């Protein structure tokens, strides 16, 4: 155990011997202060990084472009169909094709049903995609 640790986690484990005797073992793990500080620093840095990128991408969108997509929502409809019908069907087909266990198939299906997040916005921005359309599909979804 580390010297100077200030917080601990305790687990109780039940151990069975010869199908008769049961012993309870207490396992205690100390969390070093530097790990807590490093975790806090990483959380703050990653949060600020994400907020900065999202604000920068939001500043790259003109309201006129969003309004044009809203007046003629064909692109939004295609994006919604792809996001909520095609992707889950593809995830289901992959689960069948790879003969996944039920819990694995459920995980693949849940991930394929999830709407696009921050990384899809990054890829749209980096590939010079239509950010206004991407955000409008996200807003409607």
N, C-alpha and C positions, 0 to 999 in steps of 0.2 A: 504494500500500500504506500502511496506517495506521501512524503512528508509535507505538511502544510496544507493538506487538502481540507476543504471546508464543507463539502456537501457529499453525501453518500447515498447510494441506492442499495436497498436490501431486497433479496429474493429468498423465498422459502422453497426448498426442494425436498420432496418426499422420496426416500430411497427404501426399497423393499429388499429384504434379505431372506432367502430360503422360503419364500411365500408365507412366512409367519411374522417375522420381526420387521417393524417399520421404524425407521429413524428419520428425524427431521433435521436437515442441514441448513444452516443459515449462511448465505453467501453475501458478502458485503463488498461493494466496489466503491472506491473513492474517485471523485472527479477532480482533477487538478484544476487550480484556478486559471492557469494559462490557457487550458482548453476552453473554458467558459468565455474568456476574453476573446480568444480567436474566433469562436463561434459567433459571438456578438458582432465582432468586426466584419466577418464575412457576410452576415445577414444585412448589416447596414450598407456595406459596399454594394452588394448585389441588388438590394432594393433601390438604392439611389441610381445605379446603372440602368435598371429597367425603367424607372420613372423618366430618366433623361432620354433614353431611346424612344419611349412612347411619346413624350412631349415633342421630340424632334420630328417624329413621323407625323404626328398630328398637325404640326406646323407646316408640313409639306402638302397638306390637303387644302384645296380651295372649295368653299361652300358652293360655288357655281357647279363644280364637277359633281358634288353630292346631289345637288338639286336636279341635274340632268339625268342621273341614274334613278332618282326617285320618281321623276316624271315618266320615264320609260323603263319599267322595272324588269325587263327581259333578263338582263345580266344577273340581277338579284335573284330571280326565280331559278335560273340555271345554277347559280351558286348554292342555293338552298337545296335543290334536288341532289346536287353532287354531295353536299355535306351531310344530309340526313337520309338519303336513300342509297346512293351509289356506294359511299364509304362503308356503311354498316353491312350492305350486301357483300361487298368485297371482303370485309373482315370475317363474315360468316363463311364465305367460300374458302378462305384461307384456313379457317378452323377445320372445315371438313377435309380439305385437301391434305393437310398435315396430320390428320387423325389426332387432334389434341385431346387431352383429358378435359372433362367438363369444366373444371375450375380454370384451366388455361384458356379454353374457348370463351368462357365468360369474360375473362380479362381482355382478350383480343376484341371481343364484341363491345365491351365498355369503352375501350380506347378508340375504336373506330366510330363509335357513336358520339364521342366528345367533339364539340365544335372547336374550330381552330383557335389557338391561343396566341401568345406573344410571338412564338417562333414563326408562325405563318405570316404574321405582320412583318417580321424582319425579312423573311424570304421574299415577300411581295415587294418590299422596299428595295432590297438588294438587287432583285432581278428586273427593276424598273417596271413593275406591274402597276395595275390601277389601284392605288391605295384607297381612293374614294369608294370604289366598288367593294373592296375588301372590308372596309369599315362599315359600309352599309349592310353587307351580308351579315357581318358580326352583330350589328345592331338589331336587325330583324330576327336573327336566330336566337 
